[in-house]
Amino acid sequence: MDCKLELVVVPVSDVDRAKDFYIGKLGFHEDVDFQPSDAFRVVQVTPTGSACSITFGTGLSQVAPGTYQGMHLVVTDIEAARSELVAAGVDVGEPYHFGAEGRANGLHPERASYGTYLSFADPDGNGWLIQEVSERNPDR
């Protein structure tokens, strides 16, 4: 069975504030902003280059805003990505990696693909990770 993850619902408390963050600061593309009533609004945005979008809005989920953690964005150059996020006003952490002692500060010593991370949160506290992937498994 061929399955593709194409949409993740992210719980937020303020749709316009989330839209400003995801589009204005992260540079996601706006796909849809549909509001047929005060009780229902759906906004779908997509990161540049991604086949998977996120959606947020009103009347979409019973999940509390700020409870999603560990969603990943993948980049080929984590230092450039961090610089762009800082320039856009995103409160993003310093790079880190995992070694024999667990989590360690700084870039992965060999800059191994899948080895270096950054973290940040949206205005509600939903936690995101950025992971550097410079080479992929050819079977993927």
VMD Tcl script that builds the backbone (N, CA, C; Angstrom):
set m [mol new atoms 420]
animate dup $m
set s [atomselect $m all]
$s set {name element resname resid chain x y z} {
  {N N MET 1 A 0.840 -1.169 0.000}
  {CA C MET 1 A 0.000 0.000 0.000}
  {C C MET 1 A 0.893 1.242 0.000}
  {N N ASP 2 A 0.640 2.144 -0.927}
  {CA C ASP 2 A 1.391 3.388 -1.041}
  {C C ASP 2 A 0.630 4.474 -0.297}
  {N N CYS 3 A 1.192 4.960 0.811}
  {CA C CYS 3 A 0.536 5.999 1.613}
  {C C CYS 3 A 1.421 7.225 1.691}
  {N N LYS 4 A 0.808 8.377 1.662}
  {CA C LYS 4 A 1.540 9.633 1.787}
  {C C LYS 4 A 0.890 10.476 2.886}
  {N N LEU 5 A 1.687 10.933 3.811}
  {CA C LEU 5 A 1.191 11.861 4.813}
  {C C LEU 5 A 1.134 13.233 4.157}
  {N N GLU 6 A -0.048 13.823 4.099}
  {CA C GLU 6 A -0.193 15.087 3.388}
  {C C GLU 6 A -0.756 16.222 4.222}
  {N N LEU 7 A -1.281 15.924 5.422}
  {CA C LEU 7 A -1.863 16.988 6.224}
  {C C LEU 7 A -1.824 16.627 7.703}
  {N N VAL 8 A -1.437 17.602 8.526}
  {CA C VAL 8 A -1.434 17.452 9.982}
  {C C VAL 8 A -2.220 18.630 10.554}
  {N N VAL 9 A -3.178 18.340 11.437}
  {CA C VAL 9 A -3.948 19.388 12.102}
  {C C VAL 9 A -3.175 19.823 13.343}
  {N N VAL 10 A -2.890 21.116 13.449}
  {CA C VAL 10 A -2.141 21.676 14.577}
  {C C VAL 10 A -3.100 22.537 15.403}
  {N N PRO 11 A -3.245 22.231 16.697}
  {CA C PRO 11 A -4.184 22.988 17.523}
  {C C PRO 11 A -3.629 24.360 17.933}
  {N N VAL 12 A -4.409 25.393 17.650}
  {CA C VAL 12 A -4.006 26.760 18.006}
  {C C VAL 12 A -5.172 27.473 18.688}
  {N N SER 13 A -4.859 28.518 19.438}
  {CA C SER 13 A -5.899 29.268 20.147}
  {C C SER 13 A -6.354 30.509 19.380}
  {N N ASP 14 A -5.499 31.039 18.527}
  {CA C ASP 14 A -5.804 32.259 17.785}
  {C C ASP 14 A -5.386 32.032 16.331}
  {N N VAL 15 A -6.375 31.876 15.474}
  {CA C VAL 15 A -6.106 31.522 14.078}
  {C C VAL 15 A -5.303 32.606 13.363}
  {N N ASP 16 A -5.652 33.859 13.543}
  {CA C ASP 16 A -4.925 34.936 12.857}
  {C C ASP 16 A -3.490 35.051 13.352}
  {N N ARG 17 A -3.287 34.879 14.649}
  {CA C ARG 17 A -1.922 34.905 15.194}
  {C C ARG 17 A -1.105 33.744 14.625}
  {N N ALA 18 A -1.701 32.559 14.553}
  {CA C ALA 18 A -1.010 31.398 13.976}
  {C C ALA 18 A -0.697 31.643 12.503}
  {N N LYS 19 A -1.634 32.217 11.796}
  {CA C LYS 19 A -1.420 32.515 10.374}
  {C C LYS 19 A -0.260 33.497 10.204}
  {N N ASP 20 A -0.213 34.530 11.024}
  {CA C ASP 20 A 0.905 35.482 10.974}
  {C C ASP 20 A 2.238 34.779 11.218}
  {N N PHE 21 A 2.254 33.841 12.161}
  {CA C PHE 21 A 3.487 33.132 12.479}
  {C C PHE 21 A 3.905 32.199 11.335}
  {N N TYR 22 A 3.004 31.318 10.929}
  {CA C TYR 22 A 3.367 30.305 9.942}
  {C C TYR 22 A 3.631 30.891 8.554}
  {N N ILE 23 A 2.883 31.926 8.179}
  {CA C ILE 23 A 3.102 32.544 6.870}
  {C C ILE 23 A 4.119 33.673 6.971}
  {N N GLY 24 A 3.894 34.571 7.911}
  {CA C GLY 24 A 4.741 35.759 8.023}
  {C C GLY 24 A 6.147 35.502 8.508}
  {N N LYS 25 A 6.304 34.580 9.471}
  {CA C LYS 25 A 7.644 34.325 10.019}
  {C C LYS 25 A 8.308 33.090 9.416}
  {N N LEU 26 A 7.541 32.008 9.261}
  {CA C LEU 26 A 8.150 30.781 8.733}
  {C C LEU 26 A 8.145 30.727 7.213}
  {N N GLY 27 A 7.336 31.553 6.584}
  {CA C GLY 27 A 7.315 31.588 5.122}
  {C C GLY 27 A 6.513 30.480 4.466}
  {N N PHE 28 A 5.617 29.843 5.233}
  {CA C PHE 28 A 4.759 28.814 4.646}
  {C C PHE 28 A 3.821 29.476 3.629}
  {N N HIS 29 A 3.402 28.704 2.630}
  {CA C HIS 29 A 2.485 29.178 1.603}
  {C C HIS 29 A 1.038 28.972 2.057}
  {N N GLU 30 A 0.197 29.983 1.888}
  {CA C GLU 30 A -1.218 29.840 2.218}
  {C C GLU 30 A -1.937 29.110 1.099}
  {N N ASP 31 A -2.521 27.968 1.425}
  {CA C ASP 31 A -3.292 27.193 0.454}
  {C C ASP 31 A -4.777 27.530 0.534}
  {N N VAL 32 A -5.292 27.608 1.761}
  {CA C VAL 32 A -6.724 27.802 1.974}
  {C C VAL 32 A -6.941 28.638 3.232}
  {N N ASP 33 A -7.906 29.535 3.179}
  {CA C ASP 33 A -8.451 30.192 4.362}
  {C C ASP 33 A -9.950 30.275 4.121}
  {N N PHE 34 A -10.677 29.348 4.709}
  {CA C PHE 34 A -12.106 29.192 4.453}
  {C C PHE 34 A -12.861 29.309 5.767}
  {N N GLN 35 A -13.844 30.239 5.804}
  {CA C GLN 35 A -14.620 30.452 7.022}
  {C C GLN 35 A -16.096 30.629 6.651}
  {N N PRO 36 A -16.851 29.527 6.619}
  {CA C PRO 36 A -18.269 29.645 6.287}
  {C C PRO 36 A -19.134 30.157 7.443}
  {N N SER 37 A -18.584 30.130 8.676}
  {CA C SER 37 A -19.338 30.620 9.837}
  {C C SER 37 A -18.365 30.989 10.950}
  {N N ASP 38 A -18.872 31.626 11.998}
  {CA C ASP 38 A -18.030 31.974 13.149}
  {C C ASP 38 A -17.547 30.726 13.885}
  {N N ALA 39 A -18.270 29.620 13.752}
  {CA C ALA 39 A -17.925 28.385 14.466}
  {C C ALA 39 A -16.935 27.511 13.713}
  {N N PHE 40 A -16.658 27.837 12.453}
  {CA C PHE 40 A -15.756 26.981 11.669}
  {C C PHE 40 A -14.889 27.822 10.750}
  {N N ARG 41 A -13.584 27.586 10.849}
  {CA C ARG 41 A -12.613 28.215 9.951}
  {C C ARG 41 A -11.474 27.239 9.772}
  {N N VAL 42 A -11.025 27.076 8.568}
  {CA C VAL 42 A -9.895 26.213 8.290}
  {C C VAL 42 A -8.872 26.989 7.469}
  {N N VAL 43 A -7.627 26.959 7.958}
  {CA C VAL 43 A -6.497 27.552 7.254}
  {C C VAL 43 A -5.512 26.418 6.982}
  {N N GLN 44 A -5.123 26.267 5.742}
  {CA C GLN 44 A -4.109 25.263 5.384}
  {C C GLN 44 A -2.909 25.975 4.804}
  {N N VAL 45 A -1.725 25.640 5.338}
  {CA C VAL 45 A -0.471 26.236 4.874}
  {C C VAL 45 A 0.541 25.116 4.628}
  {N N THR 46 A 1.473 25.390 3.724}
  {CA C THR 46 A 2.458 24.380 3.346}
  {C C THR 46 A 3.862 24.970 3.370}
  {N N PRO 47 A 4.811 24.295 4.036}
  {CA C PRO 47 A 6.202 24.750 3.979}
  {C C PRO 47 A 6.728 24.682 2.536}
  {N N THR 48 A 7.557 25.617 2.170}
  {CA C THR 48 A 8.154 25.624 0.842}
  {C C THR 48 A 8.854 24.292 0.581}
  {N N GLY 49 A 8.526 23.657 -0.543}
  {CA C GLY 49 A 9.171 22.409 -0.929}
  {C C GLY 49 A 8.574 21.165 -0.311}
  {N N SER 50 A 7.539 21.300 0.519}
  {CA C SER 50 A 6.968 20.157 1.223}
  {C C SER 50 A 5.747 19.599 0.503}
  {N N ALA 51 A 5.570 18.285 0.593}
  {CA C ALA 51 A 4.355 17.637 0.102}
  {C C ALA 51 A 3.318 17.523 1.218}
  {N N CYS 52 A 3.706 17.849 2.448}
  {CA C CYS 52 A 2.801 17.769 3.595}
  {C C CYS 52 A 2.481 19.180 4.080}
  {N N SER 53 A 1.216 19.418 4.332}
  {CA C SER 53 A 0.744 20.712 4.822}
  {C C SER 53 A 0.323 20.589 6.271}
  {N N ILE 54 A 0.098 21.746 6.895}
  {CA C ILE 54 A -0.551 21.763 8.204}
  {C C ILE 54 A -1.839 22.561 8.053}
  {N N THR 55 A -2.778 22.269 8.918}
  {CA C THR 55 A -4.010 23.049 8.944}
  {C C THR 55 A -4.323 23.401 10.385}
  {N N PHE 56 A -4.928 24.542 10.577}
  {CA C PHE 56 A -5.366 24.991 11.889}
  {C C PHE 56 A -6.605 25.826 11.672}
  {N N GLY 57 A -7.333 26.042 12.725}
  {CA C GLY 57 A -8.544 26.832 12.580}
  {C C GLY 57 A -9.435 26.759 13.780}
  {N N THR 58 A -10.720 26.968 13.543}
  {CA C THR 58 A -11.749 26.953 14.563}
  {C C THR 58 A -12.704 25.804 14.257}
  {N N GLY 59 A -13.029 25.016 15.267}
  {CA C GLY 59 A -13.963 23.916 15.084}
  {C C GLY 59 A -13.377 22.697 14.407}
  {N N LEU 60 A -12.054 22.558 14.442}
  {CA C LEU 60 A -11.388 21.440 13.763}
  {C C LEU 60 A -11.006 20.299 14.688}
  {N N SER 61 A -10.696 20.604 15.932}
  {CA C SER 61 A -10.118 19.599 16.818}
  {C C SER 61 A -10.488 19.888 18.267}
  {N N GLN 62 A -10.519 18.840 19.070}
  {CA C GLN 62 A -10.739 18.977 20.506}
  {C C GLN 62 A -9.405 19.018 21.272}
  {N N VAL 63 A -8.297 18.911 20.564}
  {CA C VAL 63 A -6.974 18.887 21.183}
  {C C VAL 63 A -6.615 20.291 21.675}
  {N N ALA 64 A -6.047 20.381 22.853}
  {CA C ALA 64 A -5.682 21.671 23.438}
  {C C ALA 64 A -4.533 22.323 22.670}
  {N N PRO 65 A -4.627 23.633 22.397}
  {CA C PRO 65 A -3.536 24.344 21.740}
  {C C PRO 65 A -2.231 24.191 22.518}
  {N N GLY 66 A -1.151 24.057 21.789}
  {CA C GLY 66 A 0.179 23.978 22.392}
  {C C GLY 66 A 0.598 22.597 22.831}
  {N N THR 67 A -0.200 21.578 22.563}
  {CA C THR 67 A 0.115 20.235 23.053}
  {C C THR 67 A 0.913 19.389 22.060}
  {N N TYR 68 A 1.009 19.805 20.823}
  {CA C TYR 68 A 1.771 19.015 19.849}
  {C C TYR 68 A 3.257 19.318 20.014}
  {N N GLN 69 A 4.055 18.271 20.063}
  {CA C GLN 69 A 5.498 18.418 20.241}
  {C C GLN 69 A 6.230 17.484 19.272}
  {N N GLY 70 A 7.364 17.935 18.778}
  {CA C GLY 70 A 8.231 17.067 17.990}
  {C C GLY 70 A 7.934 16.989 16.511}
  {N N MET 71 A 7.102 17.859 15.983}
  {CA C MET 71 A 6.886 17.866 14.539}
  {C C MET 71 A 8.189 18.289 13.873}
  {N N HIS 72 A 8.542 17.620 12.781}
  {CA C HIS 72 A 9.831 17.853 12.137}
  {C C HIS 72 A 9.697 18.592 10.815}
  {N N LEU 73 A 10.577 19.550 10.624}
  {CA C LEU 73 A 10.830 20.150 9.324}
  {C C LEU 73 A 12.238 19.729 8.954}
  {N N VAL 74 A 12.463 19.375 7.711}
  {CA C VAL 74 A 13.775 18.888 7.272}
  {C C VAL 74 A 14.397 19.912 6.328}
  {N N VAL 75 A 15.673 20.218 6.570}
  {CA C VAL 75 A 16.428 21.151 5.728}
  {C C VAL 75 A 17.761 20.523 5.357}
  {N N THR 76 A 18.377 21.029 4.310}
  {CA C THR 76 A 19.695 20.526 3.913}
  {C C THR 76 A 20.828 21.301 4.569}
  {N N ASP 77 A 20.570 22.529 5.026}
  {CA C ASP 77 A 21.599 23.357 5.672}
  {C C ASP 77 A 20.995 23.994 6.923}
  {N N ILE 78 A 21.267 23.407 8.060}
  {CA C ILE 78 A 20.638 23.847 9.306}
  {C C ILE 78 A 21.145 25.219 9.755}
  {N N GLU 79 A 22.390 25.546 9.442}
  {CA C GLU 79 A 22.905 26.865 9.821}
  {C C GLU 79 A 22.199 27.965 9.033}
  {N N ALA 80 A 21.986 27.748 7.742}
  {CA C ALA 80 A 21.270 28.731 6.924}
  {C C ALA 80 A 19.820 28.839 7.379}
  {N N ALA 81 A 19.203 27.711 7.701}
  {CA C ALA 81 A 17.819 27.725 8.176}
  {C C ALA 81 A 17.712 28.516 9.480}
  {N N ARG 82 A 18.639 28.306 10.391}
  {CA C ARG 82 A 18.608 29.032 11.662}
  {C C ARG 82 A 18.752 30.531 11.428}
  {N N SER 83 A 19.675 30.909 10.545}
  {CA C SER 83 A 19.873 32.325 10.242}
  {C C SER 83 A 18.599 32.968 9.696}
  {N N GLU 84 A 17.907 32.268 8.804}
  {CA C GLU 84 A 16.657 32.785 8.246}
  {C C GLU 84 A 15.587 32.938 9.321}
  {N N LEU 85 A 15.488 31.945 10.205}
  {CA C LEU 85 A 14.486 32.012 11.263}
  {C C LEU 85 A 14.775 33.154 12.233}
  {N N VAL 86 A 16.024 33.319 12.613}
  {CA C VAL 86 A 16.404 34.408 13.515}
  {C C VAL 86 A 16.092 35.755 12.858}
  {N N ALA 87 A 16.424 35.904 11.573}
  {CA C ALA 87 A 16.149 37.143 10.848}
  {C C ALA 87 A 14.648 37.431 10.770}
  {N N ALA 88 A 13.826 36.387 10.757}
  {CA C ALA 88 A 12.369 36.541 10.698}
  {C C ALA 88 A 11.755 36.773 12.079}
  {N N GLY 89 A 12.590 36.742 13.125}
  {CA C GLY 89 A 12.094 36.993 14.475}
  {C C GLY 89 A 11.590 35.767 15.214}
  {N N VAL 90 A 11.957 34.568 14.737}
  {CA C VAL 90 A 11.541 33.332 15.415}
  {C C VAL 90 A 12.530 33.051 16.542}
  {N N ASP 91 A 12.025 32.726 17.710}
  {CA C ASP 91 A 12.847 32.376 18.864}
  {C C ASP 91 A 13.262 30.910 18.712}
  {N N VAL 92 A 14.395 30.701 18.077}
  {CA C VAL 92 A 14.874 29.346 17.773}
  {C C VAL 92 A 16.119 29.054 18.596}
  {N N GLY 93 A 16.219 27.814 19.057}
  {CA C GLY 93 A 17.362 27.425 19.875}
  {C C GLY 93 A 18.632 27.237 19.068}
  {N N GLU 94 A 19.680 26.921 19.773}
  {CA C GLU 94 A 20.973 26.636 19.151}
  {C C GLU 94 A 20.978 25.190 18.635}
  {N N PRO 95 A 21.827 24.889 17.640}
  {CA C PRO 95 A 21.913 23.515 17.139}
  {C C PRO 95 A 22.354 22.537 18.232}
  {N N TYR 96 A 21.871 21.309 18.123}
  {CA C TYR 96 A 22.304 20.247 19.025}
  {C C TYR 96 A 22.283 18.917 18.286}
  {N N HIS 97 A 22.928 17.935 18.883}
  {CA C HIS 97 A 22.990 16.586 18.312}
  {C C HIS 97 A 22.962 15.582 19.466}
  {N N PHE 98 A 22.939 14.318 19.122}
  {CA C PHE 98 A 22.961 13.266 20.138}
  {C C PHE 98 A 24.227 12.446 19.981}
  {N N GLY 99 A 24.895 12.207 21.096}
  {CA C GLY 99 A 26.115 11.407 21.096}
  {C C GLY 99 A 26.049 10.348 22.181}
  {N N ALA 100 A 27.189 9.805 22.519}
  {CA C ALA 100 A 27.272 8.735 23.515}
  {C C ALA 100 A 26.724 9.176 24.875}
  {N N GLU 101 A 26.844 10.449 25.194}
  {CA C GLU 101 A 26.376 10.981 26.478}
  {C C GLU 101 A 24.949 11.521 26.405}
  {N N GLY 102 A 24.286 11.364 25.252}
  {CA C GLY 102 A 22.943 11.912 25.084}
  {C C GLY 102 A 22.991 13.197 24.280}
  {N N ARG 103 A 22.082 14.111 24.603}
  {CA C ARG 103 A 22.008 15.378 23.868}
  {C C ARG 103 A 23.237 16.228 24.159}
  {N N ALA 104 A 23.814 16.784 23.103}
  {CA C ALA 104 A 25.009 17.623 23.231}
  {C C ALA 104 A 24.820 18.891 22.399}
  {N N ASN 105 A 25.353 19.995 22.875}
  {CA C ASN 105 A 25.275 21.257 22.158}
  {C C ASN 105 A 26.133 21.220 20.904}
  {N N GLY 106 A 25.701 21.956 19.887}
  {CA C GLY 106 A 26.477 22.118 18.666}
  {C C GLY 106 A 26.047 21.192 17.549}
  {N N LEU 107 A 26.649 21.446 16.386}
  {CA C LEU 107 A 26.398 20.628 15.206}
  {C C LEU 107 A 26.948 19.227 15.417}
  {N N HIS 108 A 26.378 18.256 14.746}
  {CA C HIS 108 A 26.927 16.897 14.799}
  {C C HIS 108 A 28.381 16.972 14.339}
  {N N PRO 109 A 29.313 16.334 15.046}
  {CA C PRO 109 A 30.737 16.463 14.720}
  {C C PRO 109 A 31.095 16.125 13.272}
  {N N GLU 110 A 30.410 15.155 12.687}
  {CA C GLU 110 A 30.680 14.807 11.284}
  {C C GLU 110 A 29.661 15.426 10.335}
  {N N ARG 111 A 28.764 16.248 10.866}
  {CA C ARG 111 A 27.644 16.808 10.087}
  {C C ARG 111 A 26.874 15.687 9.405}
  {N N ALA 112 A 26.700 14.574 10.133}
  {CA C ALA 112 A 25.992 13.416 9.599}
  {C C ALA 112 A 24.546 13.776 9.271}
  {N N SER 113 A 24.079 13.251 8.170}
  {CA C SER 113 A 22.694 13.419 7.800}
  {C C SER 113 A 21.812 12.861 8.916}
  {N N TYR 114 A 20.755 13.549 9.249}
  {CA C TYR 114 A 19.828 13.218 10.333}
  {C C TYR 114 A 20.454 13.448 11.709}
  {N N GLY 115 A 21.583 14.172 11.783}
  {CA C GLY 115 A 22.307 14.263 13.035}
  {C C GLY 115 A 22.206 15.549 13.819}
  {N N THR 116 A 21.756 16.648 13.198}
  {CA C THR 116 A 21.728 17.931 13.892}
  {C C THR 116 A 20.306 18.479 13.904}
  {N N TYR 117 A 19.945 19.113 15.036}
  {CA C TYR 117 A 18.584 19.599 15.247}
  {C C TYR 117 A 18.579 21.032 15.778}
  {N N LEU 118 A 17.458 21.694 15.563}
  {CA C LEU 118 A 17.111 22.970 16.192}
  {C C LEU 118 A 15.694 22.815 16.715}
  {N N SER 119 A 15.310 23.626 17.666}
  {CA C SER 119 A 13.923 23.581 18.116}
  {C C SER 119 A 13.361 24.992 18.258}
  {N N PHE 120 A 12.056 25.082 18.064}
  {CA C PHE 120 A 11.326 26.331 18.271}
  {C C PHE 120 A 9.872 25.968 18.525}
  {N N ALA 121 A 9.100 26.929 18.938}
  {CA C ALA 121 A 7.675 26.718 19.195}
  {C C ALA 121 A 6.861 27.800 18.510}
  {N N ASP 122 A 5.630 27.453 18.169}
  {CA C ASP 122 A 4.719 28.458 17.627}
  {C C ASP 122 A 4.171 29.289 18.798}
  {N N PRO 123 A 3.379 30.312 18.538}
  {CA C PRO 123 A 2.893 31.166 19.632}
  {C C PRO 123 A 2.094 30.441 20.708}
  {N N ASP 124 A 1.513 29.276 20.402}
  {CA C ASP 124 A 0.766 28.507 21.395}
  {C C ASP 124 A 1.635 27.533 22.168}
  {N N GLY 125 A 2.878 27.325 21.721}
  {CA C GLY 125 A 3.759 26.367 22.376}
  {C C GLY 125 A 3.846 25.014 21.689}
  {N N ASN 126 A 3.200 24.853 20.526}
  {CA C ASN 126 A 3.390 23.627 19.750}
  {C C ASN 126 A 4.855 23.567 19.342}
  {N N GLY 127 A 5.523 22.455 19.665}
  {CA C GLY 127 A 6.963 22.353 19.482}
  {C C GLY 127 A 7.371 21.754 18.150}
  {N N TRP 128 A 8.290 22.411 17.504}
  {CA C TRP 128 A 8.814 21.989 16.208}
  {C C TRP 128 A 10.303 21.691 16.312}
  {N N LEU 129 A 10.752 20.744 15.530}
  {CA C LEU 129 A 12.175 20.459 15.374}
  {C C LEU 129 A 12.550 20.680 13.920}
  {N N ILE 130 A 13.733 21.185 13.718}
  {CA C ILE 130 A 14.312 21.239 12.376}
  {C C ILE 130 A 15.455 20.249 12.391}
  {N N GLN 131 A 15.484 19.396 11.409}
  {CA C GLN 131 A 16.493 18.346 11.320}
  {C C GLN 131 A 17.260 18.523 10.009}
  {N N GLU 132 A 18.586 18.438 10.102}
  {CA C GLU 132 A 19.416 18.553 8.903}
  {C C GLU 132 A 19.546 17.178 8.240}
  {N N VAL 133 A 19.122 17.092 6.990}
  {CA C VAL 133 A 19.239 15.872 6.192}
  {C C VAL 133 A 19.892 16.257 4.879}
  {N N SER 134 A 21.159 15.914 4.736}
  {CA C SER 134 A 21.879 16.262 3.513}
  {C C SER 134 A 21.922 15.105 2.514}
  {N N GLU 135 A 21.793 13.883 3.017}
  {CA C GLU 135 A 21.767 12.700 2.156}
  {C C GLU 135 A 20.646 11.791 2.648}
  {N N ARG 136 A 19.928 11.215 1.708}
  {CA C ARG 136 A 18.845 10.300 2.053}
  {C C ARG 136 A 19.190 8.884 1.595}
  {N N ASN 137 A 18.576 7.918 2.248}
  {CA C ASN 137 A 18.697 6.535 1.835}
  {C C ASN 137 A 18.114 6.423 0.427}
  {N N PRO 138 A 18.835 5.865 -0.546}
  {CA C PRO 138 A 18.325 5.812 -1.923}
  {C C PRO 138 A 17.084 4.929 -2.079}
  {N N ASP 139 A 16.803 4.069 -1.103}
  {CA C ASP 139 A 15.620 3.208 -1.182}
  {C C ASP 139 A 14.358 3.933 -0.716}
  {N N ARG 140 A 14.509 5.139 -0.240}
  {CA C ARG 140 A 13.384 5.883 0.310}
  {C C ARG 140 A 12.684 6.688 -0.739}
}
mol reanalyze $m
mol bondsrecalc $m
mol representation Tube
mol addrep $m
